[in-house]
Amino acid sequence: MTKPYTPAHFYEELRGVSDGAQIDYMKLVRVQMLPELIQAACSMYGAWGPAMKNGTLLQLRALDWEVRGPFQQFPVLAVYHPKPGYGHAFSTASYAGFIGTITGYSSAPVGVCEKVWLEYNGTKHRAGVPWHFLLRDILQVTQSSTVIYPSNVL
């Protein structure tokens, strides 16, 4: 459901990880879909403007994973340095084998994380760009530190 919408560069990177680590490619692709499948809902907090003494943004992020689950056993802080012309350096906090972004920062400077919309009572669609790939692209290519909020969040 997501493949037609997913940029090819993600599949190319997964092929490289698969070949380099000698991991089954399709298993690796399926691992990427876990956050999309569970509609991840970790905790986050943001304060900016008059809430901050100097008016800057403070972002706090917690990865609310089950303590007996596998993810916290294999944490990864990945730092990417794209080739010139392909975006900014950025880092993501994640787990081994996962190339999407569930939280991260870039040299732009931009920070991203996810939070479930608990009050949403509309239709959820699985077809489209996986949100963790979209967040990674935002980190890599965003040109300014301007924070843009959807009108329904303000």
N, C-alpha and C positions, 0 to 999 in steps of 0.2 A: 504493500500500500504506500510505502514511502519512496521506493526506488525511483519512480519517474520524477520525483521532486528533489531528490538528493543530488547535490553537485558531484560530478565525477571525481573531483580531487579527493574526496573522502574514500571512495572505493579504491582509488590508486594507492593511497596511503595504507589502507587496510591490506591490500595485496603485498605491499612492501613489508609490512609487519609480519604478515603470514609467512612470506618467503624467508625473511630473516630469522624469525623465531621458530620456524618449522611447525607452525600451528595451522590446523585446518582452516582454510579461508572462510568457508560458510559458517563454521562455529564462531569465528571471530566477528563476522557480520551480525550474527544473531545476538552476541553479547552486546553489541552497540545499541540494540533496540530495547534493552532492559529499562532504561529511564523512560522511554516513550511508552512502553507497555504498562509500567506501574504508575505513570503520571506522577513522577517524583514530587515530594512535598516536604522538603526540608525547611528548617527555620531560618529566618533572616530578619535583619533589622536595619533600617537606614535612617539617618538623621542628617539634615542639611539646613541651609538658610538660617533663620533666627534660632533654631534649635542648637546650633553650633556656635561657640564663642567666636571663631574666626570665619564663620560662614561656609566652610568647606563641607564636603560630604564625608560621613563616617558610615562604613558598611560593615556589618557583623554577619557572619555566616556560620551555620552549624550544619554538618552533614549528619542528619538524623537517621543513621543506619542501625539496624538491629545489632546489638552487641555480640550476638552469637553467630551472626552472618559472616559471609566470606570477605566482604569488601574492606572492612577495617583491618584485615590481616594483610592486605596487599596495597597499601597506599602509595600513590605516586604524585610527586610534584613535577610536572612536565614543563620545561621551558623551551619555547619554540623561537627560532631565529629565521624567519622566512628570507628567501633570496630578495635582493633589492627589487623593488617594484611590486612585491607580493604582500605588502602589509607590514604591520608593526611586530616587534618582538612581543610575546605574551606568555603568560604562564597559566596553568590550570591545576587545580587540586582534584585528584581523581583516584582511580584504581588501575592496577596493572591490566593492560590489554584494551583499555577504553580510550578512544581518540576524541570523543566529543568533549564538551565543556559543561560541567554542572556548576562550576564556580571558577572565576578566574579574573585576572587583571592584565592590562596591556600597558605598553609604554606610551600610549596615546595621550593621556591616561584615561582608561575606561575600565570599570569593573562590572562584572555581571554575575548573577546567580538566579536561581529559580525559586519560585514559591507557588504552591497550589492556590487556586482561586476558590476558596471554600464556599463562597456565597453564589458562585455561578450556577445557574439552573437551566442553562441552554444546552444545545447539542454539542457533544464532543466528537471531533473527527480525528481519526488516526491517519487519514490520507494527507500528505503534505510533507514539508521539510521537517525532519525530526528536530525538536526544539533545541536539543543539545548540540547539534551541528550548526544550527542558526546562531546560537550563543557564541560558538567558537568563531564563526565567520565575523560576527560583530566585533569581537576582541581583535581579530587580526586586521580588519580593514577600516574600522571607524576612524575618521579623521580629526575628531575633536572630543573634548571632554564634556560637551553639552549633554545633559541628561534629558531624554525625551520620554515623557510619560503618556500612556494612552489616556484619552480624555475621560474614560470611565474609572480611572484610578484616582484622579485629582479630586 
